Amino acid sequence: MPTRSRPRKAHKIVVQYAVPRRGVPGAASLRRWAAGAPAGVVLRVVGAREGRELNRRFRNRDYATNVLSFPYGGGSGDIVLCHPVVEKEAREQRKTLAAHYAHLVVHGVLHLRGFDHASKADASRMEREEARRLRRLGFGDPYALE
């Protein structure tokens, strides 16, 4: 009797909203952009106050930043996206909000997978991987000069 292979279990991606959802990408889009995560991930969209507090507490920087990643090992972890910062950057960079969110979610997932941008070589490697993943998702290279 032939054996059937079991379907691969999908890794759980939880989406939390700590801001009103108006203008914020939906959970299905955020999950799709985070699909490269090898283990469980929580994506949390926050406001400026929570973003600033987390950045101050964990990075000793007293301002809200666009994305924070908190790896727990094996590719699992939390990714925090600060909506007001992401929205402002998208406008300034003349990107769609969806394209900027997708980029930052991919960026956060790569941090959970062990990528970093501490050195020039590491940053270059991470940027290439971000661009490759974003292309697969239907977005352009966020680092390409216009």
N, C-alpha and C positions, 0 to 999 in steps of 0.2 A: 504494500500500500504506500503510495507516495506521501511524503511528509510535506506539510505546508510550513512555510516560514511565517513567523509571527510578524505582523506589521510593527514597524519601529514605533515605540512609544514617543509621542510628541512631548517635548519639554514644556513645562508649564511657564507661561509668561503672564504675569498678573499686572494689570494696569490700574493705577490709583490716580484719582483726580482730587487735588486739594485746592483747586481753583474752579470757578465757574467754567463749564465746558464750551461756552460760546467762543468760537474761533480756534479752539484747540483741536488737533487731529483726533479722530475717533480711535477707540481701543483696537479695532480691527487693523487699522493702518499702522498704529504703533507696534502691534504684535508682529505684523508682516515685516516691518523694518528691523525688528529684533530677532527674526527667525534664525539667524546664525549663531545664537547663543547655544552653547553645548549643554546647558543645565538650566535649572530654574532661575528665573529673573523676575524682579519686580521693577516695573517702570512707574515712577511717581512724578506727576506733573504738579509743580508747586508754584506759589506766588513768591514775590520778592522777599517778604519777611522770612519765610521758611528757608528759601534759597540762601539768604545772607547768613542766617543762623547756622545752617549746616556747613557752609563754607568757612565761617569763623571757627566753629567747633572742631572741624576735622582738618582744615588746611591753614588755620591761623590767618585767614584773609577776610577782612571786614567788608565784604561786598557780595552781592548775589552774582553768581556766575551761571553760564548757560547750562552746563552739564557736570554732574559729579557722579563718579562710579565708586561703588563699594564692593569689591570682590570678596567672596567668601571661600574661594577655592573651587577647583574643578569647573570653572567657567560660570558658576552661579554667583548671584549678587544682586545689588540694587543699583538702579540708574535713576538719578533725580534730574529732571529737566525743569528749569525755571522759566515759566511761560513768558513773563514780561521781558526777560533778557533775550530769549529766543526770538520773540516777536520783533523787538527793537533791532536786533542784529540782522534779521531777515530783511527788514525795511532798508537798513543802511547798506547792506550788501546787494540789494536789488534782486533778492531771491524770493521764490515763493515760500510761504511759511511751511508748506509740506516738504519742500526740498531741504530746508534748513533743519527741520525736525528729523527727517530721515537721516541726514548727515550726522546729527548729534546722537541719535539712537545707535547708529552703526559705530560711531566713535566710542560710545560707552560700552557697547558689546565687545569691541576689540580690547578695551581696557580689562574687561572681565576675563578675556581669554589670554591676558598676559602681555598684550602689546603696550608700548609706552612711547613717549616722545621726549625723553630726557636728553638724548643725544641727537645730533643731526642725522646720523645713520638710522637710528630708531624712528625718528620722526618721518624720514623719507620712506621707510618700509611701511609704517602705519598709514601714511597718506596714500601710498600705492594700493594698499589693501582696501582702504575706505573707498577710493575711486572705483576699484574693481567691483566691490559689493554694490555700490550705488548704481553703477551701470546696469548690473543685473536687475535692480529694482526699477529701472527706467529713469534714473536721474543722471544729470551731467556730473562731471568732475568738479567738486567744490573748490579745488585748488587751481583750476585752469584760469588763466588770465583772459579777460574779454577784450 
